Amino acid sequence: MGGRAGIEARIAGLYDPEDGDGFFESERERRSVARRGSSSTYGELTFAGAKALFAHLRLGPEDCLFDLGSGTGKLVWQAALSTRVGRAVGVELVPSRHAIAEHALARARAKGWRALERVEFLHGDMLRADLSAATVVYSCNTAFPDRMLNRQLRKLATGRAGLRFVSLMPMDDNPWFEERSLLRLDTSWRKAARVRVYELVRPRKQGRGSPSR
Ligand SMILES: C[S@@+](CC[C@H](N)C(=O)[O-])C[C@H]1O[C@@H](n2cnc3c(N)ncnc32)[C@H](O)[C@@H]1O
């Protein structure tokens, strides 16, 4: 099955409605994320929104895309199936969402999809993830508290020069990133939401006394 409609249908075919859609987490999961200073509030870029984003980013084999807070993992699959990205990695803290992403991965494996060689899902806190391979980071961080946004920004600032950071939230002024583009993308909660693409122009040096988080 080719074409965009084909890709959307193929991704949908990886998910079993009985697993849930990821929009709800348990009270325990919500509290666990809050204890880490973040938010478990859920929402997704629509298929059309991600398609417009990927058209803008023009991902190639040299790119490694991270989705920080990847939920059920649809955006990661869309990147792998519709672009030439070298690797697409999702990082998700909520166990039930990560489990849905893993189930989808198992279905892709059963179907013998080659794209899964370029896909990975990690369960854990994005602030602890090894992002050294990342060339593009996307984060649907709309509901993150300010302190979490700052910690995310400081961590990403230790990345490689040229790293592109696609953020739903505008960044505070900082010495590391410059804004490159402002996109309007459809999300599950709003049409034409503002999405900014930043470029890391002056990476932050990590030395003694300058913690990454
Ligand atoms: C708005 S959803 C984004 C879903 C998906 N990336 C998309 O845009 O379609 C944000 C996700 O970030 C996750 N999250 C929040 N804090 C996190 C953290 N510190 N590490 C990893 N994931 C986190 C939440 O559990 C939630 O699933």
The ligand as a Tripos MOL2 file, in Angstrom:
@<TRIPOS>MOLECULE
LIG
   27    29     1     0     0
SMALL
NO_CHARGES

@<TRIPOS>ATOM
      1 C1          1.3510   15.8050   24.4910 C.3       1 LIG1
      2 S1          1.9730   14.1480   24.5770 S.3       1 LIG1
      3 C2          2.8180   13.9600   23.0100 C.3       1 LIG1
      4 C3          2.4410   12.7310   22.1720 C.3       1 LIG1
      5 C4          3.1820   12.5810   20.8510 C.3       1 LIG1
      6 N1          4.5790   12.9030   20.9610 N.3       1 LIG1
      7 C5          2.6120   13.4560   19.7470 C.2       1 LIG1
      8 O1          2.9550   14.6350   19.6530 O.co2     1 LIG1
      9 O2          1.8000   12.9810   18.9770 O.co2     1 LIG1
     10 C6          3.3460   14.4340   25.7080 C.3       1 LIG1
     11 C7          3.8890   13.1640   26.3010 C.3       1 LIG1
     12 O3          5.0530   13.4560   27.0750 O.3       1 LIG1
     13 C8          5.1330   12.4960   28.1080 C.3       1 LIG1
     14 N2          6.1120   12.9710   29.1100 N.ar      1 LIG1
     15 C9          5.9640   13.9520   30.0300 C.ar      1 LIG1
     16 N3          7.1000   14.1220   30.7350 N.ar      1 LIG1
     17 C10         7.9960   13.2270   30.2620 C.ar      1 LIG1
     18 C11         9.3460   12.9160   30.5920 C.ar      1 LIG1
     19 N4         10.0050   13.5790   31.5590 N.pl3     1 LIG1
     20 N5          9.9720   11.9400   29.8880 N.ar      1 LIG1
     21 C12         9.3270   11.2630   28.8920 C.ar      1 LIG1
     22 N6          8.0220   11.5070   28.5490 N.ar      1 LIG1
     23 C13         7.3630   12.4830   29.2160 C.ar      1 LIG1
     24 C14         3.6920   12.4070   28.5880 C.3       1 LIG1
     25 O4          3.4450   11.2360   29.3290 O.3       1 LIG1
     26 C15         2.9350   12.4400   27.2470 C.3       1 LIG1
     27 O5          2.6920   11.1540   26.7730 O.3       1 LIG1
@<TRIPOS>BOND
     1     1     2 1
     2     2     3 1
     3     2    10 1
     4     3     4 1
     5     4     5 1
     6     5     6 1
     7     5     7 1
     8     7     8 2
     9     7     9 1
    10    10    11 1
    11    11    12 1
    12    11    26 1
    13    12    13 1
    14    13    14 1
    15    13    24 1
    16    14    15 ar
    17    14    23 ar
    18    15    16 ar
    19    16    17 ar
    20    17    18 ar
    21    17    23 ar
    22    18    19 1
    23    18    20 ar
    24    20    21 ar
    25    21    22 ar
    26    22    23 ar
    27    24    25 1
    28    24    26 1
    29    26    27 1
@<TRIPOS>SUBSTRUCTURE
     1 LIG1         1 GROUP 0 **** ****
